[in-house]
Amino acid sequence: MRVESYGTLAEAARAMGPDAVFMAGGTLVMRDVNAGTAASRIVRSADPALREIRASGDGFSLGAGVTMAQILAHRDLAFLAPVARAVGGPQVRNMATIGGNIFAHHPYGDFAVALLALGSRVVQAGQGGARSLDDVLRERGRSGGSSAIIAAIEAPRPRDPRAFGFLKVSRIKPKGVSVMSLAAHLPLEGGRIRGARVAFGAMGPAPLRSAAVERVLEGQRLDATTIARAAQLAGDGLDPPTDALASAWYRREVAGAHLKRLLEKMERG
């Protein structure tokens, strides 16, 4: 095994290949190293842009190497603090990065669910423009991964923090891995939902949105009737796995109940 360190992301991107893995925080890569299953080359970069957080009035940009602990310490990202706090314990949060979380397979990757609900876009090193996180996760679900290095994640900031909600479902509190995770961004205009986005983790090969739930919520008031209709369709179009934590049948059965919990919490504000 060889570890290669580069001063810039551009250099690291050129060094990537099918025999290499990029290491950001190392919470997952080092596990594979210890198990003897890691790639033959580990590529890393000390580029300071990886740790940058830029927040503006209507959005924010996170370097892919920003850690969960950095999110918790940044006052302009307080609405994301419950999501970051749900990732492991203090030691893990000091290492786990935003970019790494996007490629973390279930039962990890809860932060990616929140980023998906926000409508995030991904900037990849050495490639022009930003791509929809929906597309990046869809490709990850089909191919199992990518050799591209994520440089940053860009997302709009909710105009009202109460329009964003997150729920992690786990059997062990407070640091257990997730049976499933849910996130929703439900902006309101004139008291009605406009641009609904609802995302699930552990309900497919990668985090994904629920088109059925979004259709039910769009243009409606967030009230008991709308929430009940959305909960009934929570499992539509999703393909949950069976694993050591739960069966596919169980996940489908409880998805509506957990979505109802999340939406009722958002309704209360």
Accessible surface in RSA format (square Angstrom, percent):
REM  Atomic radii and reference values for relative SASA: ProtOr
REM  Chains: A
REM  Algorithm: Lee & Richards
REM  Probe-radius: 1.40
REM  Slices: 20
REM RES _ NUM      All-atoms   Total-Side   Main-Chain    Non-polar    All polar
REM                ABS   REL    ABS   REL    ABS   REL    ABS   REL    ABS   REL
RES MET A   1   133.36  69.1  50.82  33.6  82.54 196.5  44.05  37.5  89.31 118.3
RES ARG A   2   141.97  59.6 138.48  70.6   3.50   8.3  61.69  84.3  80.28  48.7
RES VAL A   3    88.11  58.0  60.75  55.0  27.36  65.9  60.75  52.8  27.36  74.2
RES GLU A   4    23.44  13.5  18.72  14.2   4.72  11.2  20.30  39.3   3.14   2.6
RES SER A   5    71.48  60.4  41.49  55.4  29.99  69.1  30.60  65.2  40.88  57.3
RES TYR A   6    61.05  28.5  54.45  31.0   6.60  17.2  42.76  32.1  18.29  22.5
RES GLY A   7    47.73  58.9   0.00   N/A  47.73  58.9  31.49  86.4  16.24  36.4
RES THR A   8    61.11  43.5  61.11  62.0   0.00   0.0  58.82  79.0   2.28   3.5
RES LEU A   9    15.27   8.5  15.22  10.9   0.05   0.1  15.22  10.7   0.05   0.1
RES ALA A  10    50.05  46.0  44.72  69.0   5.33  12.1  46.69  65.8   3.36   8.9
RES GLU A  11    68.33  39.2  65.35  49.4   2.98   7.1  12.94  25.0  55.39  45.2
RES ALA A  12     0.00   0.0   0.00   0.0   0.00   0.0   0.00   0.0   0.00   0.0
RES ALA A  13    26.19  24.1  10.58  16.3  15.61  35.5  11.92  16.8  14.27  37.8
RES ARG A  14   180.29  75.7 145.40  74.1  34.89  83.1  81.47 111.3  98.82  59.9
RES ALA A  15    20.20  18.6   5.60   8.6  14.59  33.2  16.59  23.4   3.60   9.5
RES MET A  16    32.18  16.7  10.55   7.0  21.63  51.5  10.85   9.2  21.33  28.3
RES GLY A  17    13.99  17.2   0.00   N/A  13.99  17.2  13.33  36.6   0.65   1.5
RES PRO A  18   149.26 108.8 108.27  98.7  40.99 149.0 118.76  98.1  30.50 189.5
RES ASP A  19    65.38  45.8  57.25  57.0   8.12  19.2  36.36  85.6  29.02  28.9
RES ALA A  20    13.33  12.3   0.00   0.0  13.33  30.3   0.00   0.0  13.33  35.3
RES VAL A  21    46.70  30.7  44.91  40.7   1.79   4.3  46.70  40.6   0.00   0.0
RES PHE A  22    39.00  19.5  24.49  15.2  14.51  37.8  24.49  14.9  14.51  41.5
RES MET A  23    37.10  19.2  33.67  22.3   3.43   8.2  33.41  28.4   3.68   4.9
RES ALA A  24    47.16  43.4  12.47  19.2  34.69  78.9  20.20  28.4  26.96  71.4
RES GLY A  25    22.82  28.1   0.00   N/A  22.82  28.1   8.53  23.4  14.29  32.0
RES GLY A  26     6.01   7.4   0.00   N/A   6.01   7.4   1.06   2.9   4.95  11.1
RES THR A  27    48.67  34.6  26.92  27.3  21.75  51.8  18.89  25.4  29.79  45.0
RES LEU A  28    47.54  26.5  46.04  32.9   1.49   3.8  46.07  32.4   1.47   4.0
RES VAL A  29    20.79  13.7  19.86  18.0   0.93   2.3  20.56  17.9   0.23   0.6
RES MET A  30    77.76  40.3  77.76  51.5   0.00   0.0  67.99  57.8   9.77  12.9
RES ARG A  31   121.02  50.8 114.64  58.4   6.37  15.2  64.13  87.6  56.89  34.5
RES ASP A  32    48.79  34.2  48.76  48.5   0.03   0.1   2.44   5.7  46.35  46.2
RES VAL A  33    37.81  24.9  26.80  24.3  11.01  26.5  26.80  23.3  11.01  29.9
RES ASN A  34   124.41  85.8  86.93  84.0  37.48  90.3  30.64  73.7  93.76  90.6
RES ALA A  35    71.32  65.6  35.16  54.3  36.16  82.3  47.25  66.5  24.07  63.8
RES GLY A  36    65.42  80.7   0.00   N/A  65.42  80.7  32.47  89.1  32.95  73.8
RES THR A  37   102.18  72.7  69.09  70.0  33.08  78.8  71.18  95.6  30.99  46.9
RES ALA A  38    24.19  22.2   0.71   1.1  23.49  53.4   4.39   6.2  19.81  52.5
RES ALA A  39    32.45  29.8  15.22  23.5  17.24  39.2  27.35  38.5   5.10  13.5
RES SER A  40    65.62  55.5  53.17  71.0  12.46  28.7  50.02 106.5  15.61  21.9
RES ARG A  41    32.22  13.5  32.22  16.4   0.00   0.0  12.31  16.8  19.91  12.1
RES ILE A  42     4.02   2.3   4.02   3.0   0.00   0.0   4.02   2.9   0.00   0.0
RES VAL A  43     0.00   0.0   0.00   0.0   0.00   0.0   0.00   0.0   0.00   0.0
RES ARG A  44    88.82  37.3  88.82  45.3   0.00   0.0  10.06  13.7  78.76  47.7
RES SER A  45    12.84  10.9   0.00   0.0  12.84  29.6   0.00   0.0  12.84  18.0
RES ALA A  46    73.44  67.5  48.71  75.2  24.72  56.2  58.13  81.9  15.31  40.6
RES ASP A  47    24.83  17.4  22.15  22.0   2.68   6.3   0.96   2.3  23.87  23.8
RES PRO A  48   102.74  74.9  93.84  85.5   8.90  32.4 100.17  82.7   2.57  16.0
RES ALA A  49    43.13  39.7  38.83  59.9   4.30   9.8  38.88  54.8   4.25  11.3
RES LEU A  50    13.06   7.3  13.06   9.3   0.00   0.0  13.06   9.2   0.00   0.0
RES ARG A  51   126.13  53.0 117.86  60.1   8.27  19.7  42.80  58.5  83.33  50.5
RES GLU A  52    76.28  43.8  70.69  53.5   5.59  13.3  29.13  56.3  47.16  38.5
RES ILE A  53    35.39  20.1   9.13   6.8  26.26  63.3   9.13   6.6  26.26  71.3
RES ARG A  54   139.00  58.4 131.93  67.3   7.07  16.8  69.28  94.7  69.73  42.3
RES ALA A  55    38.83  35.7   2.51   3.9  36.32  82.6   3.18   4.5  35.65  94.4
RES SER A  56    62.04  52.4  51.42  68.6  10.62  24.5  51.17 109.0  10.87  15.2
RES GLY A  57    74.66  92.1   0.00   N/A  74.66  92.1  43.22 118.6  31.44  70.4
RES ASP A  58   115.21  80.7 103.67 103.2  11.54  27.3  44.15 103.9  71.06  70.9
RES GLY A  59    10.78  13.3   0.00   N/A  10.78  13.3  10.78  29.6   0.00   0.0
RES PHE A  60     9.31   4.7   0.00   0.0   9.31  24.2   4.41   2.7   4.91  14.0
RES SER A  61    13.55  11.4  12.76  17.0   0.79   1.8  10.96  23.3   2.59   3.6
RES LEU A  62     0.00   0.0   0.00   0.0   0.00   0.0   0.00   0.0   0.00   0.0
RES GLY A  63     3.44   4.2   0.00   N/A   3.44   4.2   1.88   5.2   1.56   3.5
RES ALA A  64     5.64   5.2   5.51   8.5   0.14   0.3   5.53   7.8   0.11   0.3
RES GLY A  65     6.11   7.5   0.00   N/A   6.11   7.5   5.06  13.9   1.05   2.3
RES VAL A  66     0.00   0.0   0.00   0.0   0.00   0.0   0.00   0.0   0.00   0.0
RES THR A  67     7.11   5.1   7.11   7.2   0.00   0.0   4.72   6.3   2.39   3.6
RES MET A  68     0.00   0.0   0.00   0.0   0.00   0.0   0.00   0.0   0.00   0.0
RES ALA A  69    29.79  27.4  24.50  37.8   5.29  12.0  25.73  36.2   4.06  10.8
RES GLN A  70    46.69  26.1  40.94  29.9   5.74  13.7  25.32  53.9  21.37  16.2
RES ILE A  71     0.42   0.2   0.00   0.0   0.42   1.0   0.00   0.0   0.42   1.1
RES LEU A  72    57.25  31.9  30.26  21.6  26.98  67.8  30.43  21.4  26.81  72.2
RES ALA A  73    89.93  82.7  50.15  77.4  39.78  90.5  61.63  86.8  28.30  75.0
RES HIS A  74    50.06  27.4  43.52  30.2   6.54  16.7  31.52  32.5  18.54  21.6
RES ARG A  75   216.21  90.8 192.43  98.1  23.78  56.6  77.66 106.1 138.55  84.0
RES ASP A  76    62.58  43.8  54.74  54.5   7.85  18.6   5.41  12.7  57.17  57.0
RES LEU A  77     0.00   0.0   0.00   0.0   0.00   0.0   0.00   0.0   0.00   0.0
RES ALA A  78    63.89  58.7  53.11  82.0  10.78  24.5  56.27  79.2   7.62  20.2
RES PHE A  79    28.03  14.0  10.23   6.3  17.80  46.3  21.09  12.8   6.94  19.9
RES LEU A  80     0.00   0.0   0.00   0.0   0.00   0.0   0.00   0.0   0.00   0.0
RES ALA A  81    13.63  12.5  13.63  21.0   0.00   0.0  13.63  19.2   0.00   0.0
RES PRO A  82    73.60  53.6  65.54  59.7   8.06  29.3  67.43  55.7   6.17  38.3
RES VAL A  83     0.22   0.1   0.22   0.2   0.00   0.0   0.22   0.2   0.00   0.0
RES ALA A  84     0.00   0.0   0.00   0.0   0.00   0.0   0.00   0.0   0.00   0.0
RES ARG A  85   131.28  55.1 124.27  63.3   7.01  16.7  53.39  73.0  77.89  47.2
RES ALA A  86    18.05  16.6  10.02  15.5   8.03  18.3  17.42  24.5   0.63   1.7
RES VAL A  87    17.87  11.8  15.54  14.1   2.33   5.6  17.87  15.5   0.00   0.0
RES GLY A  88    20.31  25.0   0.00   N/A  20.31  25.0  13.55  37.2   6.76  15.1
RES GLY A  89     5.13   6.3   0.00   N/A   5.13   6.3   2.23   6.1   2.89   6.5
RES PRO A  90    80.30  58.5  76.90  70.1   3.40  12.4  79.79  65.9   0.51   3.2
RES GLN A  91   132.30  74.0 127.87  93.4   4.43  10.6  64.62 137.5  67.68  51.3
RES VAL A  92    59.42  39.1  58.54  53.0   0.88   2.1  59.42  51.6   0.00   0.0
RES ARG A  93    35.29  14.8  35.29  18.0   0.00   0.0   1.88   2.6  33.41  20.2
RES ASN A  94    95.97  66.2  78.05  75.4  17.92  43.2  20.02  48.2  75.95  73.4
RES MET A  95    86.09  44.6  81.78  54.1   4.31  10.3  54.53  46.4  31.56  41.8
RES ALA A  96     8.16   7.5   7.50  11.6   0.66   1.5   8.16  11.5   0.00   0.0
RES THR A  97     9.04   6.4   5.31   5.4   3.73   8.9   4.10   5.5   4.94   7.5
RES ILE A  98     0.00   0.0   0.00   0.0   0.00   0.0   0.00   0.0   0.00   0.0
RES GLY A  99     5.74   7.1   0.00   N/A   5.74   7.1   5.31  14.6   0.43   1.0
RES GLY A 100    31.12  38.4   0.00   N/A  31.12  38.4  28.43  78.0   2.69   6.0
RES ASN A 101    12.56   8.7   8.57   8.3   3.99   9.6   2.74   6.6   9.81   9.5
RES ILE A 102     0.00   0.0   0.00   0.0   0.00   0.0   0.00   0.0   0.00   0.0
RES PHE A 103    53.87  27.0  44.36  27.5   9.51  24.7  44.59  27.0   9.28  26.6
RES ALA A 104     3.46   3.2   2.04   3.1   1.42   3.2   2.20   3.1   1.26   3.3
RES HIS A 105    83.79  45.8  78.97  54.9   4.82  12.3  59.43  61.2  24.37  28.4
RES HIS A 106    51.97  28.4  25.98  18.1  25.99  66.5  23.42  24.1  28.54  33.2
RES PRO A 107    32.74  23.9  31.64  28.8   1.11   4.0  31.64  26.1   1.11   6.9
RES TYR A 108    93.09  43.5  81.28  46.2  11.81  30.7  51.31  38.6  41.78  51.5
RES GLY A 109     4.17   5.1   0.00   N/A   4.17   5.1   0.98   2.7   3.19   7.1
RES ASP A 110     9.22   6.5   8.42   8.4   0.81   1.9   0.44   1.0   8.78   8.8
RES PHE A 111     0.00   0.0   0.00   0.0   0.00   0.0   0.00   0.0   0.00   0.0
RES ALA A 112     0.03   0.0   0.03   0.0   0.00   0.0   0.03   0.0   0.00   0.0
RES VAL A 113     1.12   0.7   1.12   1.0   0.00   0.0   1.12   1.0   0.00   0.0
RES ALA A 114     0.00   0.0   0.00   0.0   0.00   0.0   0.00   0.0   0.00   0.0
RES LEU A 115     0.00   0.0   0.00   0.0   0.00   0.0   0.00   0.0   0.00   0.0
RES LEU A 116     3.14   1.8   3.14   2.2   0.00   0.0   3.14   2.2   0.00   0.0
RES ALA A 117     0.00   0.0   0.00   0.0   0.00   0.0   0.00   0.0   0.00   0.0
RES LEU A 118     1.96   1.1   0.00   0.0   1.96   4.9   0.00   0.0   1.96   5.3
RES GLY A 119    21.78  26.9   0.00   N/A  21.78  26.9   8.39  23.0  13.39  30.0
RES SER A 120     1.76   1.5   0.00   0.0   1.76   4.1   0.00   0.0   1.76   2.5
RES ARG A 121   109.64  46.0 109.64  55.9   0.00   0.0  41.66  56.9  67.98  41.2
RES VAL A 122     0.14   0.1   0.00   0.0   0.14   0.3   0.00   0.0   0.14   0.4
RES VAL A 123    39.04  25.7  39.04  35.3   0.00   0.0  39.04  33.9   0.00   0.0
RES GLN A 124     9.38   5.2   6.91   5.0   2.47   5.9   1.29   2.7   8.09   6.1
RES ALA A 125    12.91  11.9   1.78   2.8  11.12  25.3   7.57  10.7   5.34  14.1
RES GLY A 126    77.03  95.0   0.00   N/A  77.03  95.0  34.05  93.5  42.97  96.2
RES GLN A 127    92.56  51.8  75.74  55.4  16.82  40.0  34.02  72.4  58.54  44.4
RES GLY A 128    81.47 100.5   0.00   N/A  81.47 100.5  43.24 118.7  38.23  85.6
RES GLY A 129    60.14  74.2   0.00   N/A  60.14  74.2  42.14 115.7  18.00  40.3
RES ALA A 130    27.25  25.1  10.19  15.7  17.06  38.8  10.20  14.4  17.04  45.1
RES ARG A 131    74.34  31.2  70.58  36.0   3.76   9.0  37.91  51.8  36.43  22.1
RES SER A 132    28.90  24.4  26.77  35.7   2.12   4.9  20.94  44.6   7.96  11.1
RES LEU A 133     0.18   0.1   0.18   0.1   0.00   0.0   0.18   0.1   0.00   0.0
RES ASP A 134    23.79  16.7  18.82  18.7   4.97  11.8  11.49  27.1  12.30  12.3
RES ASP A 135    57.13  40.0  56.39  56.1   0.74   1.7  10.09  23.7  47.04  46.9
RES VAL A 136     6.79   4.5   5.07   4.6   1.72   4.1   5.23   4.5   1.56   4.2
RES LEU A 137     1.84   1.0   1.61   1.1   0.23   0.6   1.83   1.3   0.00   0.0
RES ARG A 138   125.90  52.9 114.77  58.5  11.13  26.5  53.75  73.5  72.15  43.7
RES GLU A 139    70.20  40.3  69.22  52.4   0.98   2.3  22.99  44.5  47.21  38.5
RES ARG A 140     5.86   2.5   3.71   1.9   2.15   5.1   2.20   3.0   3.66   2.2
RES GLY A 141    22.15  27.3   0.00   N/A  22.15  27.3   4.31  11.8  17.84  40.0
RES ARG A 142   174.93  73.4 135.49  69.1  39.44  93.9  75.67 103.4  99.26  60.2
RES SER A 143    84.09  71.1  43.94  58.6  40.15  92.5  50.32 107.2  33.77  47.3
RES GLY A 144    44.95  55.4   0.00   N/A  44.95  55.4  26.32  72.2  18.62  41.7
RES GLY A 145    29.28  36.1   0.00   N/A  29.28  36.1  18.90  51.9  10.38  23.2
RES SER A 146    68.53  57.9  31.76  42.4  36.77  84.7  29.72  63.3  38.80  54.4
RES SER A 147    60.85  51.4  48.86  65.2  12.00  27.6  15.97  34.0  44.88  62.9
RES ALA A 148    25.53  23.5   8.87  13.7  16.66  37.9  19.10  26.9   6.43  17.0
RES ILE A 149     4.51   2.6   0.83   0.6   3.68   8.9   3.02   2.2   1.49   4.0
RES ILE A 150     8.04   4.6   2.80   2.1   5.23  12.6   2.80   2.0   5.23  14.2
RES ALA A 151    17.97  16.5  15.21  23.5   2.76   6.3  15.21  21.4   2.76   7.3
RES ALA A 152    15.60  14.3  15.60  24.1   0.00   0.0  15.60  22.0   0.00   0.0
RES ILE A 153     0.00   0.0   0.00   0.0   0.00   0.0   0.00   0.0   0.00   0.0
RES GLU A 154    68.48  39.3  67.63  51.2   0.84   2.0  18.13  35.1  50.34  41.1
RES ALA A 155     7.25   6.7   0.00   0.0   7.25  16.5   4.00   5.6   3.25   8.6
RES PRO A 156    59.97  43.7  56.06  51.1   3.91  14.2  58.92  48.6   1.05   6.5
RES ARG A 157    53.06  22.3  45.11  23.0   7.94  18.9  23.89  32.7  29.17  17.7
RES PRO A 158     5.96   4.3   0.61   0.6   5.35  19.5   1.79   1.5   4.17  25.9
RES ARG A 159   198.98  83.5 157.21  80.1  41.77  99.5  88.61 121.1 110.37  66.9
RES ASP A 160    53.24  37.3  50.57  50.3   2.67   6.3  27.87  65.6  25.37  25.3
RES PRO A 161    85.57  62.4  79.21  72.2   6.36  23.1  79.95  66.0   5.62  34.9
RES ARG A 162   154.36  64.8 140.60  71.7  13.76  32.8  50.22  68.6 104.14  63.1
RES ALA A 163    12.09  11.1   6.01   9.3   6.08  13.8  11.69  16.5   0.40   1.1
RES PHE A 164    17.83   8.9   4.34   2.7  13.49  35.1   4.34   2.6  13.49  38.6
RES GLY A 165     8.97  11.1   0.00   N/A   8.97  11.1   8.97  24.6   0.00   0.0
RES PHE A 166    22.60  11.3   6.35   3.9  16.25  42.3   6.35   3.8  16.25  46.5
RES LEU A 167    28.57  15.9  27.50  19.7   1.07   2.7  28.57  20.1   0.00   0.0
RES LYS A 168    30.04  14.7  17.81  10.9  12.23  29.1  11.70  10.5  18.34  19.5
RES VAL A 169    18.23  12.0  16.72  15.1   1.51   3.6  18.23  15.8   0.00   0.0
RES SER A 170    15.40  13.0   4.10   5.5  11.29  26.0   0.52   1.1  14.88  20.8
RES ARG A 171   143.43  60.2 105.75  53.9  37.68  89.7  60.96  83.3  82.47  50.0
RES ILE A 172   121.66  69.2 117.76  87.7   3.90   9.4 121.05  87.2   0.61   1.7
RES LYS A 173   143.39  70.0 116.13  71.3  27.26  64.9  93.09  83.8  50.30  53.6
RES PRO A 174   115.03  83.8  96.12  87.6  18.91  68.7  99.35  82.0  15.67  97.4
RES LYS A 175   119.73  58.4 101.01  62.0  18.72  44.6  55.18  49.7  64.55  68.8
RES GLY A 176     8.69  10.7   0.00   N/A   8.69  10.7   8.49  23.3   0.20   0.5
RES VAL A 177    53.92  35.5  46.53  42.1   7.39  17.8  48.90  42.5   5.02  13.6
RES SER A 178     1.61   1.4   1.61   2.2   0.00   0.0   0.00   0.0   1.61   2.3
RES VAL A 179     3.70   2.4   3.70   3.3   0.00   0.0   3.70   3.2   0.00   0.0
RES MET A 180     0.00   0.0   0.00   0.0   0.00   0.0   0.00   0.0   0.00   0.0
RES SER A 181     1.45   1.2   1.36   1.8   0.09   0.2   0.00   0.0   1.45   2.0
RES LEU A 182     0.00   0.0   0.00   0.0   0.00   0.0   0.00   0.0   0.00   0.0
RES ALA A 183     0.00   0.0   0.00   0.0   0.00   0.0   0.00   0.0   0.00   0.0
RES ALA A 184     0.00   0.0   0.00   0.0   0.00   0.0   0.00   0.0   0.00   0.0
RES HIS A 185    17.69   9.7  17.69  12.3   0.00   0.0  13.04  13.4   4.65   5.4
RES LEU A 186     3.79   2.1   1.50   1.1   2.29   5.8   1.50   1.1   2.29   6.2
RES PRO A 187    25.76  18.8  23.76  21.7   2.00   7.3  25.76  21.3   0.00   0.0
RES LEU A 188    97.55  54.3  72.64  52.0  24.92  62.6  72.64  51.0  24.92  67.1
RES GLU A 189    94.85  54.5  84.40  63.9  10.44  24.9  29.37  56.8  65.47  53.5
RES GLY A 190    76.67  94.5   0.00   N/A  76.67  94.5  46.92 128.8  29.75  66.6
RES GLY A 191    33.30  41.1   0.00   N/A  33.30  41.1  21.12  58.0  12.18  27.3
RES ARG A 192    87.31  36.7  87.31  44.5   0.00   0.0  14.79  20.2  72.53  44.0
RES ILE A 193     0.00   0.0   0.00   0.0   0.00   0.0   0.00   0.0   0.00   0.0
RES ARG A 194   103.68  43.5  98.50  50.2   5.18  12.3  25.75  35.2  77.94  47.2
RES GLY A 195    45.03  55.5   0.00   N/A  45.03  55.5  37.61 103.2   7.42  16.6
RES ALA A 196     7.94   7.3   0.21   0.3   7.73  17.6   0.21   0.3   7.73  20.5
RES ARG A 197    44.10  18.5  44.10  22.5   0.00   0.0  18.57  25.4  25.53  15.5
RES VAL A 198     0.00   0.0   0.00   0.0   0.00   0.0   0.00   0.0   0.00   0.0
RES ALA A 199     0.00   0.0   0.00   0.0   0.00   0.0   0.00   0.0   0.00   0.0
RES PHE A 200     0.00   0.0   0.00   0.0   0.00   0.0   0.00   0.0   0.00   0.0
RES GLY A 201     4.84   6.0   0.00   N/A   4.84   6.0   4.84  13.3   0.00   0.0
RES ALA A 202     6.71   6.2   0.46   0.7   6.25  14.2   0.74   1.0   5.97  15.8
RES MET A 203     0.00   0.0   0.00   0.0   0.00   0.0   0.00   0.0   0.00   0.0
RES GLY A 204     8.00   9.9   0.00   N/A   8.00   9.9   1.44   4.0   6.56  14.7
RES PRO A 205    89.71  65.4  66.94  61.0  22.77  82.8  80.29  66.3   9.42  58.6
RES ALA A 206     8.33   7.7   4.20   6.5   4.12   9.4   7.37  10.4   0.96   2.5
RES PRO A 207    13.47   9.8   9.35   8.5   4.12  15.0   9.35   7.7   4.12  25.6
RES LEU A 208    47.95  26.7  45.56  32.6   2.39   6.0  47.95  33.7   0.00   0.0
RES ARG A 209    79.36  33.3  62.27  31.7  17.09  40.7  13.86  18.9  65.49  39.7
RES SER A 210     0.57   0.5   0.00   0.0   0.57   1.3   0.57   1.2   0.00   0.0
RES ALA A 211    56.89  52.3  51.36  79.3   5.53  12.6  52.96  74.6   3.93  10.4
RES ALA A 212    10.66   9.8   7.94  12.3   2.72   6.2   8.55  12.0   2.12   5.6
RES VAL A 213     0.00   0.0   0.00   0.0   0.00   0.0   0.00   0.0   0.00   0.0
RES GLU A 214    17.38  10.0  16.51  12.5   0.87   2.1   7.46  14.4   9.93   8.1
RES ARG A 215   171.66  72.1 150.22  76.6  21.45  51.1  75.74 103.5  95.93  58.1
RES VAL A 216    15.12  10.0  10.13   9.2   4.99  12.0  13.51  11.7   1.61   4.4
RES LEU A 217     0.00   0.0   0.00   0.0   0.00   0.0   0.00   0.0   0.00   0.0
RES GLU A 218    71.29  40.9  61.55  46.6   9.73  23.2  43.43  84.0  27.86  22.7
RES GLY A 219    15.24  18.8   0.00   N/A  15.24  18.8   8.56  23.5   6.68  15.0
RES GLN A 220    64.23  35.9  64.23  46.9   0.00   0.0   0.12   0.3  64.11  48.6
RES ARG A 221   116.49  48.9 114.70  58.5   1.79   4.3  41.57  56.8  74.92  45.4
RES LEU A 222    29.97  16.7  15.97  11.4  14.00  35.2  15.97  11.2  14.00  37.7
RES ASP A 223    56.29  39.4  56.29  56.0   0.00   0.0  27.99  65.9  28.30  28.2
RES ALA A 224    76.28  70.1  66.69 102.9   9.59  21.8  70.70  99.6   5.58  14.8
RES THR A 225    95.67  68.0  89.30  90.5   6.37  15.2  58.60  78.7  37.07  56.0
RES THR A 226     6.05   4.3   6.00   6.1   0.05   0.1   0.05   0.1   6.00   9.1
RES ILE A 227     1.48   0.8   1.48   1.1   0.00   0.0   1.48   1.1   0.00   0.0
RES ALA A 228    43.58  40.1  40.78  62.9   2.81   6.4  42.64  60.0   0.95   2.5
RES ARG A 229   111.01  46.6 109.86  56.0   1.14   2.7  36.94  50.5  74.07  44.9
RES ALA A 230     0.00   0.0   0.00   0.0   0.00   0.0   0.00   0.0   0.00   0.0
RES ALA A 231    16.90  15.5  10.65  16.4   6.25  14.2  10.88  15.3   6.02  15.9
RES GLN A 232   148.68  83.1 113.78  83.2  34.90  83.1  41.55  88.4 107.13  81.2
RES LEU A 233    58.95  32.8  58.95  42.2   0.00   0.0  58.95  41.4   0.00   0.0
RES ALA A 234     1.30   1.2   0.99   1.5   0.31   0.7   0.99   1.4   0.31   0.8
RES GLY A 235    21.27  26.2   0.00   N/A  21.27  26.2  10.08  27.6  11.20  25.1
RES ASP A 236    71.20  49.9  61.63  61.3   9.57  22.6  17.55  41.3  53.65  53.5
RES GLY A 237    81.89 101.0   0.00   N/A  81.89 101.0  44.44 122.0  37.44  83.9
RES LEU A 238    14.58   8.1   2.34   1.7  12.24  30.8   2.59   1.8  11.99  32.3
RES ASP A 239    95.35  66.8  90.53  90.1   4.82  11.4  27.24  64.1  68.12  67.9
RES PRO A 240     5.74   4.2   0.00   0.0   5.74  20.9   0.00   0.0   5.74  35.7
RES PRO A 241    46.41  33.8  36.49  33.3   9.92  36.1  46.41  38.3   0.00   0.0
RES THR A 242    97.30  69.2  67.49  68.4  29.80  71.0  55.84  75.0  41.46  62.7
RES ASP A 243    55.22  38.7  31.74  31.6  23.48  55.5  39.79  93.6  15.43  15.4
RES ALA A 244   114.06 104.9  65.26 100.7  48.80 111.0  77.75 109.5  36.31  96.2
RES LEU A 245    47.50  26.5  40.36  28.9   7.14  18.0  42.47  29.8   5.04  13.6
RES ALA A 246     9.85   9.1   0.04   0.1   9.82  22.3   9.60  13.5   0.25   0.7
RES SER A 247    42.48  35.9  37.47  50.0   5.01  11.5  31.69  67.5  10.79  15.1
RES ALA A 248    17.51  16.1  17.34  26.8   0.17   0.4  17.34  24.4   0.17   0.4
RES TRP A 249   167.44  67.2 164.50  79.6   2.95   6.9 144.81  77.2  22.63  36.7
RES TYR A 250    75.00  35.0  75.00  42.7   0.00   0.0  46.51  34.9  28.50  35.1
RES ARG A 251     0.00   0.0   0.00   0.0   0.00   0.0   0.00   0.0   0.00   0.0
RES ARG A 252   112.52  47.2  98.57  50.2  13.95  33.2  39.57  54.1  72.95  44.2
RES GLU A 253   106.53  61.2  79.39  60.1  27.14  64.6  11.78  22.8  94.75  77.4
RES VAL A 254    26.53  17.5  25.66  23.2   0.88   2.1  26.53  23.1   0.00   0.0
RES ALA A 255     0.07   0.1   0.07   0.1   0.00   0.0   0.07   0.1   0.00   0.0
RES GLY A 256    12.12  14.9   0.00   N/A  12.12  14.9  10.14  27.8   1.97   4.4
RES ALA A 257    59.86  55.0  47.75  73.7  12.11  27.5  54.05  76.1   5.81  15.4
RES HIS A 258    23.62  12.9  23.62  16.4   0.00   0.0  18.93  19.5   4.70   5.5
RES LEU A 259     0.00   0.0   0.00   0.0   0.00   0.0   0.00   0.0   0.00   0.0
RES LYS A 260    86.63  42.3  86.63  53.2   0.00   0.0  51.81  46.6  34.82  37.1
RES ARG A 261   125.87  52.8 118.78  60.5   7.10  16.9  52.77  72.1  73.10  44.3
RES LEU A 262     3.32   1.8   1.85   1.3   1.46   3.7   3.32   2.3   0.00   0.0
RES LEU A 263     0.00   0.0   0.00   0.0   0.00   0.0   0.00   0.0   0.00   0.0
RES GLU A 264    51.37  29.5  51.37  38.9   0.00   0.0  11.23  21.7  40.14  32.8
RES LYS A 265   128.35  62.6 125.73  77.1   2.62   6.2  77.00  69.3  51.35  54.7
RES MET A 266    18.44   9.5   5.61   3.7  12.83  30.5   9.46   8.0   8.98  11.9
RES GLU A 267    79.65  45.7  53.08  40.2  26.56  63.2  19.58  37.9  60.07  49.0
RES ARG A 268   179.69  75.4 139.93  71.3  39.76  94.7  76.52 104.6 103.17  62.5
RES GLY A 269    62.59  77.2   0.00   N/A  62.59  77.2  30.29  83.1  32.30  72.3
END  Absolute sums over single chains surface
CHAIN  1 A    12447.0       9363.6       3083.4       6839.4       5607.5
END  Absolute sums over all chains
TOTAL         12447.0       9363.6       3083.4       6839.4       5607.5
